[in-house]
Amino acid sequence: MIEFKEFEESLTSEVGPDLTPMIDMMFLLLLFFLLTSFLARPSIPVTLPETETAEVHEQPEITITLFKDGRILLDNEPVSERSLFRKLQRAYTVSRSREVVIQADRGVVFDRVIRIMDISKKSGAESISFLVEQKQ
C-alpha cells in the first residue's frame, strides 16, 4: 500500500490565515475608487481657469457651460444665447434654488461671460458663481 505521509505533513505544517477574502476586498475597493474618481469629474471637455482661493460648494442645480467656439449648454443641453433667458426662467420653476454656476472655457471672451451673467441675473438668479480648478 502507498503511504502519503510527506504530503499530509506539508499540509499541516503550513497553517496560517487565509488571505483570499482580504485580497478580494482590496480589489473591490480599488475598483470602486477608480470608477468613482472617473465619474466625479465633469464630463464636458472645458479647460477651466485655475485659482488658489477656490471654495467647494454643493453640486449646483443649474449649470451654464460656455465654450470658446460659441456653444452654450444649459444643464448639458445645447441652447442659444437668445433662448437662454426663457429657458433659465423655466429651470427656476423646477429647481429649488436660484443659484447659477457658470463654467467657462479659458478662451471665452470676458465680454461674453458678462453677457451670460447679465441674462442669468435678469431671468431671476439670486447668486452666480464660477466653476474653476484648484491650482496645484
C-alpha positions in Angstrom: 0.0 0.0 0.0 1.2 3.5 -0.8 1.5 6.0 2.1 1.3 9.8 1.7 2.8 10.9 4.9 5.1 13.6 3.4 2.1 15.2 1.7 0.0 15.2 4.9 2.8 16.7 6.9 3.3 19.5 4.5 -0.3 20.4 4.7 -0.4 20.5 8.5 2.9 22.4 8.9 1.7 25.5 6.8 -1.1 26.7 9.0 -2.0 30.4 8.7 -4.8 32.8 7.9 -6.5 32.6 4.5 -5.7 35.9 2.7 -8.0 35.3 -0.3 -11.0 37.2 1.1 -8.8 40.2 2.1 -7.3 40.3 -1.4 -10.7 40.1 -2.9 -11.9 43.1 -0.8 -8.8 45.1 -1.7 -9.5 44.6 -5.4 -13.2 45.6 -5.0 -12.2 48.7 -3.1 -9.6 49.6 -5.7 -12.2 49.1 -8.5 -14.8 51.2 -6.6 -12.4 54.2 -6.1 -11.2 54.1 -9.7 -14.7 54.1 -11.0 -16.0 56.8 -8.7 -13.0 59.1 -9.4 -13.8 59.0 -13.1 -17.5 59.7 -12.5 -16.8 62.6 -10.2 -15.1 64.7 -12.9 -17.2 66.9 -15.2 -17.9 65.1 -18.5 -17.9 68.2 -20.5 -14.5 69.0 -22.0 -13.9 72.5 -20.8 -10.5 73.9 -19.8 -11.4 75.7 -16.6 -9.4 78.6 -15.2 -7.3 77.9 -12.2 -7.3 79.7 -8.8 -5.7 79.3 -5.4 -8.7 80.6 -3.4 -11.4 78.3 -4.7 -14.2 77.1 -2.3 -16.1 73.9 -2.5 -19.9 74.0 -2.8 -22.6 71.5 -3.2 -23.5 70.3 -6.7 -25.3 73.1 -8.5 -28.8 72.6 -9.8 -28.4 75.0 -12.8 -25.1 75.0 -14.7 -24.3 77.1 -17.8 -21.3 75.9 -19.8 -19.6 78.3 -22.2 -17.2 77.1 -24.9 -14.7 79.2 -26.7 -16.2 78.2 -30.1 -19.5 79.9 -29.1 -21.6 77.0 -27.9 -23.7 77.3 -24.7 -25.0 74.4 -22.7 -27.7 74.8 -20.0 -27.6 71.7 -17.8 -25.8 69.8 -20.6 -28.4 70.8 -23.2 -27.4 73.0 -26.1 -29.1 76.4 -26.0 -28.7 79.7 -27.9 -27.9 82.9 -26.2 -31.3 84.3 -27.3 -33.3 81.5 -25.8 -31.2 81.3 -22.6 -33.3 83.8 -20.7 -36.6 81.9 -21.3 -35.0 78.5 -20.5 -33.5 79.8 -17.3 -36.9 81.1 -16.2 -38.3 77.6 -16.9 -35.5 76.0 -15.0 -36.2 78.2 -11.9 -39.7 76.8 -11.7 -38.4 73.3 -11.5 -35.3 74.0 -9.4 -35.3 74.5 -5.6 -32.6 77.1 -5.7 -31.9 80.0 -7.9 -28.1 79.6 -7.9 -26.4 79.5 -11.3 -22.9 78.1 -11.8 -21.0 79.2 -14.9 -18.2 77.1 -16.2 -16.5 79.0 -18.9 -13.5 77.7 -21.0 -10.3 79.7 -20.5 -10.6 81.0 -24.1 -14.0 82.6 -23.7 -14.0 86.3 -24.1 -14.8 88.1 -20.9 -17.5 90.2 -22.5 -19.4 87.1 -23.3 -19.2 85.8 -19.7 -20.6 89.2 -18.5 -23.5 89.0 -21.0 -24.4 85.5 -19.8 -24.2 86.7 -16.1 -26.5 89.6 -17.1 -29.0 87.3 -18.7 -28.9 85.0 -15.7 -29.5 87.9 -13.3 -32.3 89.3 -15.4 -34.0 85.9 -15.5 -34.1 85.7 -11.7 -30.8 84.2 -10.5 -30.1 85.0 -6.8 -26.4 84.1 -6.9 -23.9 83.4 -9.6 -20.7 81.5 -9.1 -17.9 80.1 -11.3 -16.6 76.6 -11.6 -12.8 76.6 -11.5 -10.0 74.2 -10.9 -7.8 74.4 -7.8 -4.3 75.5 -8.6 -1.8 72.8 -7.7 
